[in-house]
Amino acid sequence: MMSSRILATSALVLLAFLTISEGMTLRSLGVELHCRCIQTESKPIGRHIEKVELIPANSHCEDTEIIATLKKSGEEVCLDPEAPWVKRVIKRILESRRR
């Protein structure tokens, strides 16, 4: 009986510690705790894109975010997921992953 209380108390202390340190740990690993995209670009910039990152909706951001890194400047630009040209780019990426 006593050992189950000690085990339960230890588990609660561990969970509390992990909860408190989660923000620091995740942030240090490069995990965002909020949406990264405040504004999105809907103008076609496809030929200037070096890479595209798809971030699915999650507990920290309810929107799917599409972040493109530009070739020349390395700048990250948030793309409008509703723009027709962005939909085509995403479709090509998903199709190439299936192969």
Biotite code that builds the C-alpha atoms (Angstrom):
import biotite.structure as struc

atoms = struc.array([
    struc.Atom([0.000, 0.000, 0.000], chain_id="A", res_id=1, res_name="MET", atom_name="CA", element="C"),
    struc.Atom([2.761, 2.427, 0.996], chain_id="A", res_id=2, res_name="MET", atom_name="CA", element="C"),
    struc.Atom([4.865, 1.624, -2.073], chain_id="A", res_id=3, res_name="SER", atom_name="CA", element="C"),
    struc.Atom([1.934, 2.395, -4.402], chain_id="A", res_id=4, res_name="SER", atom_name="CA", element="C"),
    struc.Atom([1.564, 5.824, -2.756], chain_id="A", res_id=5, res_name="ARG", atom_name="CA", element="C"),
    struc.Atom([5.268, 6.491, -3.144], chain_id="A", res_id=6, res_name="ILE", atom_name="CA", element="C"),
    struc.Atom([5.094, 5.379, -6.766], chain_id="A", res_id=7, res_name="LEU", atom_name="CA", element="C"),
    struc.Atom([2.036, 7.570, -7.446], chain_id="A", res_id=8, res_name="ALA", atom_name="CA", element="C"),
    struc.Atom([3.649, 10.572, -5.731], chain_id="A", res_id=9, res_name="THR", atom_name="CA", element="C"),
    struc.Atom([6.886, 10.046, -7.665], chain_id="A", res_id=10, res_name="SER", atom_name="CA", element="C"),
    struc.Atom([4.939, 9.844, -10.927], chain_id="A", res_id=11, res_name="ALA", atom_name="CA", element="C"),
    struc.Atom([3.094, 13.088, -10.144], chain_id="A", res_id=12, res_name="LEU", atom_name="CA", element="C"),
    struc.Atom([6.338, 14.886, -9.279], chain_id="A", res_id=13, res_name="VAL", atom_name="CA", element="C"),
    struc.Atom([7.921, 13.637, -12.501], chain_id="A", res_id=14, res_name="LEU", atom_name="CA", element="C"),
    struc.Atom([4.914, 14.743, -14.567], chain_id="A", res_id=15, res_name="LEU", atom_name="CA", element="C"),
    struc.Atom([4.942, 18.171, -12.902], chain_id="A", res_id=16, res_name="ALA", atom_name="CA", element="C"),
    struc.Atom([8.647, 18.533, -13.644], chain_id="A", res_id=17, res_name="PHE", atom_name="CA", element="C"),
    struc.Atom([8.189, 17.482, -17.265], chain_id="A", res_id=18, res_name="LEU", atom_name="CA", element="C"),
    struc.Atom([5.264, 19.859, -17.687], chain_id="A", res_id=19, res_name="THR", atom_name="CA", element="C"),
    struc.Atom([7.238, 22.792, -16.320], chain_id="A", res_id=20, res_name="ILE", atom_name="CA", element="C"),
    struc.Atom([10.350, 22.017, -18.353], chain_id="A", res_id=21, res_name="SER", atom_name="CA", element="C"),
    struc.Atom([8.493, 21.048, -21.555], chain_id="A", res_id=22, res_name="GLU", atom_name="CA", element="C"),
    struc.Atom([8.440, 24.598, -22.946], chain_id="A", res_id=23, res_name="GLY", atom_name="CA", element="C"),
    struc.Atom([12.152, 25.054, -22.485], chain_id="A", res_id=24, res_name="MET", atom_name="CA", element="C"),
    struc.Atom([12.993, 21.623, -23.837], chain_id="A", res_id=25, res_name="THR", atom_name="CA", element="C"),
    struc.Atom([10.763, 21.842, -26.899], chain_id="A", res_id=26, res_name="LEU", atom_name="CA", element="C"),
    struc.Atom([11.887, 25.375, -27.692], chain_id="A", res_id=27, res_name="ARG", atom_name="CA", element="C"),
    struc.Atom([15.542, 24.345, -27.439], chain_id="A", res_id=28, res_name="SER", atom_name="CA", element="C"),
    struc.Atom([14.827, 21.526, -29.898], chain_id="A", res_id=29, res_name="LEU", atom_name="CA", element="C"),
    struc.Atom([13.351, 24.011, -32.374], chain_id="A", res_id=30, res_name="GLY", atom_name="CA", element="C"),
    struc.Atom([9.719, 23.045, -31.744], chain_id="A", res_id=31, res_name="VAL", atom_name="CA", element="C"),
    struc.Atom([7.429, 26.039, -31.905], chain_id="A", res_id=32, res_name="GLU", atom_name="CA", element="C"),
    struc.Atom([4.811, 26.456, -29.191], chain_id="A", res_id=33, res_name="LEU", atom_name="CA", element="C"),
    struc.Atom([2.607, 28.692, -31.360], chain_id="A", res_id=34, res_name="HIS", atom_name="CA", element="C"),
    struc.Atom([1.765, 29.313, -35.002], chain_id="A", res_id=35, res_name="CYS", atom_name="CA", element="C"),
    struc.Atom([4.778, 30.474, -36.994], chain_id="A", res_id=36, res_name="ARG", atom_name="CA", element="C"),
    struc.Atom([2.773, 32.137, -39.767], chain_id="A", res_id=37, res_name="CYS", atom_name="CA", element="C"),
    struc.Atom([1.168, 35.479, -39.053], chain_id="A", res_id=38, res_name="ILE", atom_name="CA", element="C"),
    struc.Atom([0.842, 36.536, -42.695], chain_id="A", res_id=39, res_name="GLN", atom_name="CA", element="C"),
    struc.Atom([0.821, 34.399, -45.813], chain_id="A", res_id=40, res_name="THR", atom_name="CA", element="C"),
    struc.Atom([1.923, 34.999, -49.384], chain_id="A", res_id=41, res_name="GLU", atom_name="CA", element="C"),
    struc.Atom([-0.546, 34.159, -52.128], chain_id="A", res_id=42, res_name="SER", atom_name="CA", element="C"),
    struc.Atom([1.368, 35.584, -55.135], chain_id="A", res_id=43, res_name="LYS", atom_name="CA", element="C"),
    struc.Atom([3.135, 32.914, -57.212], chain_id="A", res_id=44, res_name="PRO", atom_name="CA", element="C"),
    struc.Atom([6.800, 32.714, -56.144], chain_id="A", res_id=45, res_name="ILE", atom_name="CA", element="C"),
    struc.Atom([7.396, 29.078, -57.098], chain_id="A", res_id=46, res_name="GLY", atom_name="CA", element="C"),
    struc.Atom([10.594, 29.608, -59.079], chain_id="A", res_id=47, res_name="ARG", atom_name="CA", element="C"),
    struc.Atom([12.227, 31.354, -56.096], chain_id="A", res_id=48, res_name="HIS", atom_name="CA", element="C"),
    struc.Atom([11.597, 28.511, -53.643], chain_id="A", res_id=49, res_name="ILE", atom_name="CA", element="C"),
    struc.Atom([14.441, 26.271, -52.521], chain_id="A", res_id=50, res_name="GLU", atom_name="CA", element="C"),
    struc.Atom([12.478, 24.068, -50.118], chain_id="A", res_id=51, res_name="LYS", atom_name="CA", element="C"),
    struc.Atom([9.000, 23.753, -48.622], chain_id="A", res_id=52, res_name="VAL", atom_name="CA", element="C"),
    struc.Atom([8.106, 22.677, -45.104], chain_id="A", res_id=53, res_name="GLU", atom_name="CA", element="C"),
    struc.Atom([4.620, 21.395, -44.291], chain_id="A", res_id=54, res_name="LEU", atom_name="CA", element="C"),
    struc.Atom([3.589, 21.748, -40.657], chain_id="A", res_id=55, res_name="ILE", atom_name="CA", element="C"),
    struc.Atom([0.288, 20.001, -39.945], chain_id="A", res_id=56, res_name="PRO", atom_name="CA", element="C"),
    struc.Atom([-2.202, 21.454, -37.483], chain_id="A", res_id=57, res_name="ALA", atom_name="CA", element="C"),
    struc.Atom([-1.292, 20.493, -33.930], chain_id="A", res_id=58, res_name="ASN", atom_name="CA", element="C"),
    struc.Atom([-1.975, 21.381, -30.310], chain_id="A", res_id=59, res_name="SER", atom_name="CA", element="C"),
    struc.Atom([0.060, 24.583, -30.643], chain_id="A", res_id=60, res_name="HIS", atom_name="CA", element="C"),
    struc.Atom([-1.452, 25.800, -33.912], chain_id="A", res_id=61, res_name="CYS", atom_name="CA", element="C"),
    struc.Atom([-4.817, 24.856, -35.394], chain_id="A", res_id=62, res_name="GLU", atom_name="CA", element="C"),
    struc.Atom([-3.758, 25.804, -38.930], chain_id="A", res_id=63, res_name="ASP", atom_name="CA", element="C"),
    struc.Atom([-1.686, 23.796, -41.383], chain_id="A", res_id=64, res_name="THR", atom_name="CA", element="C"),
    struc.Atom([1.326, 25.951, -42.136], chain_id="A", res_id=65, res_name="GLU", atom_name="CA", element="C"),
    struc.Atom([3.350, 25.903, -45.333], chain_id="A", res_id=66, res_name="ILE", atom_name="CA", element="C"),
    struc.Atom([6.726, 27.592, -45.037], chain_id="A", res_id=67, res_name="ILE", atom_name="CA", element="C"),
    struc.Atom([8.954, 28.102, -48.079], chain_id="A", res_id=68, res_name="ALA", atom_name="CA", element="C"),
    struc.Atom([12.640, 28.936, -47.916], chain_id="A", res_id=69, res_name="THR", atom_name="CA", element="C"),
    struc.Atom([13.760, 31.232, -50.735], chain_id="A", res_id=70, res_name="LEU", atom_name="CA", element="C"),
    struc.Atom([16.787, 30.307, -52.869], chain_id="A", res_id=71, res_name="LYS", atom_name="CA", element="C"),
    struc.Atom([18.787, 33.540, -52.882], chain_id="A", res_id=72, res_name="LYS", atom_name="CA", element="C"),
    struc.Atom([18.124, 35.042, -49.454], chain_id="A", res_id=73, res_name="SER", atom_name="CA", element="C"),
    struc.Atom([17.289, 31.964, -47.376], chain_id="A", res_id=74, res_name="GLY", atom_name="CA", element="C"),
    struc.Atom([14.289, 33.926, -46.071], chain_id="A", res_id=75, res_name="GLU", atom_name="CA", element="C"),
    struc.Atom([11.316, 31.910, -44.863], chain_id="A", res_id=76, res_name="GLU", atom_name="CA", element="C"),
    struc.Atom([7.944, 32.866, -46.324], chain_id="A", res_id=77, res_name="VAL", atom_name="CA", element="C"),
    struc.Atom([4.581, 31.525, -45.199], chain_id="A", res_id=78, res_name="CYS", atom_name="CA", element="C"),
    struc.Atom([2.437, 30.441, -48.134], chain_id="A", res_id=79, res_name="LEU", atom_name="CA", element="C"),
    struc.Atom([-1.326, 30.715, -48.358], chain_id="A", res_id=80, res_name="ASP", atom_name="CA", element="C"),
    struc.Atom([-2.595, 27.117, -48.335], chain_id="A", res_id=81, res_name="PRO", atom_name="CA", element="C"),
    struc.Atom([-5.710, 28.215, -50.241], chain_id="A", res_id=82, res_name="GLU", atom_name="CA", element="C"),
    struc.Atom([-3.809, 29.764, -53.180], chain_id="A", res_id=83, res_name="ALA", atom_name="CA", element="C"),
    struc.Atom([-4.210, 27.573, -56.298], chain_id="A", res_id=84, res_name="PRO", atom_name="CA", element="C"),
    struc.Atom([-0.463, 27.568, -57.107], chain_id="A", res_id=85, res_name="TRP", atom_name="CA", element="C"),
    struc.Atom([0.386, 26.515, -53.523], chain_id="A", res_id=86, res_name="VAL", atom_name="CA", element="C"),
    struc.Atom([-2.126, 23.655, -53.756], chain_id="A", res_id=87, res_name="LYS", atom_name="CA", element="C"),
    struc.Atom([-0.382, 22.459, -56.942], chain_id="A", res_id=88, res_name="ARG", atom_name="CA", element="C"),
    struc.Atom([3.043, 22.596, -55.261], chain_id="A", res_id=89, res_name="VAL", atom_name="CA", element="C"),
    struc.Atom([1.775, 20.629, -52.256], chain_id="A", res_id=90, res_name="ILE", atom_name="CA", element="C"),
    struc.Atom([0.119, 18.069, -54.525], chain_id="A", res_id=91, res_name="LYS", atom_name="CA", element="C"),
    struc.Atom([3.418, 17.520, -56.385], chain_id="A", res_id=92, res_name="ARG", atom_name="CA", element="C"),
    struc.Atom([5.318, 17.145, -53.098], chain_id="A", res_id=93, res_name="ILE", atom_name="CA", element="C"),
    struc.Atom([2.830, 14.598, -51.759], chain_id="A", res_id=94, res_name="LEU", atom_name="CA", element="C"),
    struc.Atom([2.861, 12.653, -55.044], chain_id="A", res_id=95, res_name="GLU", atom_name="CA", element="C"),
    struc.Atom([6.656, 12.505, -55.074], chain_id="A", res_id=96, res_name="SER", atom_name="CA", element="C"),
    struc.Atom([6.686, 11.150, -51.501], chain_id="A", res_id=97, res_name="ARG", atom_name="CA", element="C"),
    struc.Atom([4.354, 8.296, -52.482], chain_id="A", res_id=98, res_name="ARG", atom_name="CA", element="C"),
    struc.Atom([6.751, 6.978, -55.129], chain_id="A", res_id=99, res_name="ARG", atom_name="CA", element="C"),
])
